[in-house]
Amino acid sequence: MTPSAPIRRVGIVFSGGPAPAANAVISAAAMNFLNCGVEVIGFLDGYECLEQCTPRCSMVEDEHYLRLRIDDVSGIRNRKDIILRTSRANPGKEIRSLEDLKDPAKNERLMSVYHGLESLEIDGLISIGGDDTLKTANYLYEMQMVVPGLRPISVIHLPKTIDNDYYGIDWTFGFTSAAHFAAMEIVNIGADAKSTKCWYVLEVMGRKAGWLTYAAGIAGEATRMISVEDVEDTWDLDAAAEEMVDLMFARAADHREYGVICVAEGLAERLPEDRRPHEVDSHGNSLLGSARIGDRLSAAMEEAYARRTGVQIKVRSKQIGYEARCASPVAFDILLGSQLGVGAYRALVREHLTGHMVSVRDQLQLVYVPFGDLIDPVTLRTRVRFIDTDSDFYRLARALEYGSADTCPVPPKDAT
């Protein structure tokens, strides 16, 4: 699709869960467009209002969108709340294939979004969000090529997730801030555990991958970290509990009758079928937090400990999740988010791109990744980026756990 030109007015939509440094992204993008005379429309509440538009809809300023000015986006990079707010509205819910994009019964809400953009004469849309939001951005991009008569609107996506499970970029904005917040929680819980001689199981948000669990566990000095990357197929909760009791005995023998175990919420999907969560959100994703995998592991540890010793103990559990999404952004996330925002401006105005995601490499060098490199052309689904268990990041976590031998020197093979 040939991008619309010139870019006179852009729209910004932030969709999905919050993330620290969201405002840095919005601010940097808006400032660059405004400084070169391009109008900026910030849509409120994600796609919630846009997906209800009709061909003759009339969107109301300050109710459905904001006409952003320099004063609106100045001095906001460190704010915790998102100035445009957000929602889980999913206009592409009915889409399963490219053919569905032609079907009026299935593309109705996507066409509503398009009508909303058209009503304000938007030339380029900046989509900010996770992989579900990337799917929506791709639908809007692809739909314009299969539905005749649509004026081209350029679509650029900026990757956002505190889970860091995104293909096409090494680190997502918000991840480092969320990991820092969770790490400080682990530090505090660790101090409580040591002071009271008890054990905690902390369930850490992160969806299907373990990036947040491992980053927070490393920084917060957790005793043990367990994530989906540690499980080949099905996670045996009872066997894991027995292993954790072994760890409790080993530490007690070392006069350390306390510890903090971090588990990734994604382990819920690795449970046997009859124990997995089946409730899903509007995007079809499992509501992993509702499974309360931390509570299950702590209870199993109590049972295993009582069975092996005859002593009843309390293993405390706690979830770390939503509070991390609006934590104070750290400097790195503000730098990364700001550069992605600038990248959105360059992609549309200087590079004349559409159907691309803005990314960075090396020292925040901007790169532009085609949607086709990120999304399966048949299923239209994005892939989850797990931690590579052969990577040094994974080895770092293993090396810092209690009792690790990973850092011990290995003698030469011919040593006697």
N, C-alpha and C positions, 0 to 999 in steps of 0.2 A: 504494500500500500504506500502510495506517495504521501508524505506528511503534508498537512495543511501549511500554507505559507502566505504571508508572513505570520508570525506569532504576535497577535495583538492583545490577547487576553488568555490567561491560564487559570485553571482551577486546581485546587489542592484538596485532596481527600485523605484523611487518616482513618484507617479502618482496623478493627480487631482490638486485641488487648493493648493497654497502655505500655509504654516503655520509657525509661529515663532518657533524657536528651531529645525527646520528640520535638520540643519547641525549638531546639537548636537547628533541626532539620528545616522546620517550617520557616523560621526566621531567615536562615541563610538563603533558602530558595527565594522567598518573597523579596528580600532586599535586592538581590541581583536582578530580578525581573523589573522591580519598580525603578531601580536606578537606570535601566535602559528604556523606560517608558512603556513597559508592558503592564497592563492591569492584572491584578491578582484577586481571584475569588477563592475564599476559603469556605468549603462546604462544612456545615455543622453536623455532628453526630454520624460520621461515616457515610454510608450509603442509605441511611434510614429515610431521609427525605427524598433523595434522588430516585430511589427505586419505586416511588409512588407517583412520579410525574406522568403526565399525559402529553400528547402532542400539543395541547393548548394550555399546558400548566403555566402558572404564574408563581414563580418562587419569590418569597418575600425576604427582602434584605433584613438582617439582624434576627430573623426567625429561622430561615433555612440556610442562610449563608452570610458571610462577612465580606465586605469589600475592604481588603487589607491595605493599610497604609503604613508608611515607615514607622510612625509612632506606635502602631499596633504590634509590630514585630521587633521593636528595639528593646533591649534589656530583658528579654524573656528566656534566654538560653538556659538559665539555671532553675526556671520555674518547674515545679513538680506536676501540676495539672496541665492538661493539653488544651491549648487555647481554642482549638476547634472541636474539642471533645471527640468521642469515638463511640462506636457501637459494633455489634456482631451481625448487623444486617448483611444478608448474603443474596445479592441479586442473581447470582449464577447458580442457585441451588438446583435448578431443574436440568442443567446442562451436563450431559454425559459424553457427548461426541461433537465433532464439527458439524455434523448434520443437524444436531439439535439447535445450533445457532441460527438456522434458517426457519425453524418451526415457530410460528407466532405463539403457539400455546406454551412453548418452553422458553422462548427468549423474551417473554413479555416484560419481565422486570429489568432485564438488561436494556431493552429498548426504552423503558421508562427512564433509566439513567441517561441514555443517549438524548432523549427528549429534554431532560433537565439541563444537560450541557448545552444543547442547541438553543434553549430558551434564553440563555445568557450569552450566546455567541462565543462559547469557549473554543479556542483553537488548539489547546493542548491541555491534557490532564496529567497531573502528577499524583500517582497513587503511592501511598506510604502504608506499608503493612507487612504481615507475615505471608506464608506461602499460600494461604487461602485467598488473601487479597491479591497476590500475584496471579492466581488463577482467574480472578475477576478481571484484572487488568488485561490479561491475555484474551479473555472472552470478548471484551470490548474492542480490542485490537483486531481479532480474527473476524468478529461479526461484521465489521465494516467492509470486509472483503467478500462476504458471501450474501449479504443483504443489499440488493441494488438500491441506488438513489440516496445513499447516506453521504452527507458532506464529510470529508476526512477530518477526524480529530486525532491528533497525535497523542500517544499514550506512553508515558515513561513511568517506570516503577522504581521505588526506593525500598530496599530490604530492611525490615524491622522485626526483631524478636529478641526477647531476653533469653530465649532458649539456644540461640546460636546454631541451630540445626539447618542452616541455609546453604544450598549449593550456589556457587558463583561468587561467594565472598567468605573470607577467612573469619572475620569477626563482625558481628552485627551490633549497631548502636543500641545501648541499653543493657547489653549482656554484662559488660564489665561492672557497671554500676549495680546491677542486680546481684552479681556474684559477690561484690564487696559487701552489700547489705546482708546477704545470707551468711557470708563469712563472719561478720560481726555477731550475728545471732549465734553461730556455732561457738564463737569465742565465749560469749556470755553463758551459754548453756554448758560449755565445757568447764567454766569456773564453778558453776552451780554443782555439776556432777562431781568435781574434785572435792568441793567443800562438804558435800553431803554423802560422799561415797555411794554414788548411784550410777545407773546407766540410762542413756537416752537413745532413742531412735528418732532421727529427724528425717521426715519425708520432704524432699526438695522438688519444687516445680521444675519443669523442663520438657514437658510433653514426652515424646517417644525416645529422646536421646538423653545422654548423661552429661552434657557439657556443663550445665549449671551445677549439678551435683558434684562433679569433680573439681571444677574451679573453686567453688565455695569450700569444699572439703579440704583442698590443698591450702587455701589461704587461711581457713579457720582452724587448721590443724586437727581435723577429725581423726578419730582412731581407726575407722574403717569406712570405705566408700563402696557402694554396690550399685551398679546400673545395668541397663539392658545390654550394654556391650560386653558384660561379663557372663552373659547367658547365651548359649548357642541356640536353644530351642525353647523349652518350657522351664520356667523357674520353679524349683522345688522349695517352697516356703519353709516347710518343716526341716529339710536338710540344711537350709541357710540358718535357721534358728539354732540347730545343733552346732553348726560351725561358729556362730556367734557366742554360744555358751563355752565352747572350747577357748575362744578368745578371752572371755571373762575369767576362766580359770588361769590362763597363762598370765594375764595381767595381775591377778590376785597374788600369784606366786612371786611376782615382781613388785609386790606392795603397791599396786595400782588398782584399787578396787572401784574403778569408775571408768567411764568411756563414753564417747559419742559416735554413733554409727549413722552415716548419711545414706539414705536410699533414694533412688530416683523414682518419681511417680510413674514413669513409663513401665516399670516392672509389673504393674497391674495387668498390662496386656500380654505378659509372658507367663501369667498364671495358667494352670489347666483350664480348659474351656468352661467348666462348670463353676469356676471361681472368678472369672474375668468380669469387668464391668461391661454392661451392655447398653447403658444410657449414652446417647450421643447428642452433640450440639447441632446447630443449624447447618454446619459444614460437614456433618457426618463423622466428626472426630469423637473418640471416646472421651467421656468426662472422667478422666483418670483420677482426679482428686477425690471424687465421690467413693472410690474403692478403698480409700484410707489404708494404703499399703503399709504405712508406718505403724498404724495401730495393730494391724494383723501380725506384723513381724514381732513387735514388742510382746504381744500376747503369746505368740508361739515360743518366744524366748523364756517367758515366765514359766510356761508349762514344761519346757524341756529342762530348765534349771531345777524345778521342783521334783521332776521325775528322777533326775540324776543325783540330787542331794537330799531330798526330803525337806528342803527349806523353801518357804514361800518368799519371793522377792517381788518388788515392783520395778518394772522397766518402763520409764516414762516415754511418751511419744508426743511429737509436735509436728505440725505441717508448716513449712516455710514456702509461701507462694505469692498470693496477691499483693501483700504489702511490699514485695520487692519491685513491683511493676512501676510504682511511682516514687521510688527512692530518689534521693538527691543524685543528680548525674555527676559522675566523676569527670575529670578533665579530658580523659581519652575519649569518652563517649561524646562529649561536646565537640571535640575536634573532628571525630569521625562523622557525626551527624551533620555538622556544618559543611564538611567537604561533600557529603552526599547531596545536601541541598544545593550547593554550588554546581555540582555535577548535573542536577536536573535542569538548571538554567542552561548550562553549556550543551547538554544533549539536545534540547529543543531549539535554542536560538543559534548556537554556533555550529553544531554538528547536524542539525536538521534530521534528527532521528525520531523514530517511533517504533514501538514494539521492542524496547530495550530496557534492561535493568541497569541502574547505575551501581558500580562497584568500585573497590579500590584494591591496590596491591602495593607491595613494598612500603614506601613511606607516604601513604595516602595518595598514591598516584591514581588518578581517575581512569577507569576502564568502563566500557559499555558492553553488556552481555545481552545478546539477542534472546528473546523469550524462548525461541526454539531450542536453545542450548539448556534450558532450565526445566522445560515441561515436556512430558511424554506426548508425542504427536497423536497417539492413538487414544489413550485414556484421558489426556489433558490434565493429568495430575502432576504435581511437583514431587520431587523425591526428598526423603528425609536424609540429612547428612549426619551419620553417626560418628562417634569417635573411632578412629582407626586404632585397633588394639596393637598394631605394630609401630604406632607413632611414639615419639619421645614424650609427647604430652601425656599419653596414657601411662607410659613407663614412669613419668614423674610422679603421678599419683601413687602408683604401686611402690615406688622407692621411698616415699615419705610416710607410708603406713607403719603402724606399730609392728615391730618384729621383722621388718623387711630386710632381706639379704641382698637386695638389688645393688646396693652401693658397695658391697664387699669386693675387694680385689680378687680377680680370677687368676690363679697361677697358670703359668704357661703349661701347655699340654705335655711337654717333655720334662716338667719339674719332678724331682724325686723327693 
